[in-house]
Amino acid sequence: MFLTRFAAFEQQLKWLAFALGLCSTICVVQGWQFGAMVFSLPFCLIWIYCAWLRNEPQLKYINVMFTLLYVYGIGRYLVLYT
C-alpha cells in the first residue's frame, strides 16, 4: 500500500514535524501569521500520515480539519494580498 511505503521514515518525519512546529511557533510569537500557516500545513500533513499508519482516528480527523483551515487561510491570504 502507498501509505506504508514511508513507514520506515516515520521517526524522521516526526522530527521534521517537530522542527516545523517550532518554526510555526516562532512565526506566531513574531506576528507572522502567513508564515505560521505555511509551516503548520506540512506539520499537519505529516501528522495525518502518522495517524493513518497507527489508525488513530481522533488525531487523523483533527489534523484533517486543521489542514483544511490552513489551506483556506493560505488561499485567502494569496487572494487578498498578492
QUIVEN-V799161 format. One line per field, one symbol per residue. burial: 1 if it has 16 or more other C-alpha atoms within 10 Angstrom, else 0. A space follows every 50 residues. Layout:
burial = ???
//
This chain:
burial = 00000000010010001001101110100000011111111111111111 11000000110011011001001100000000
//
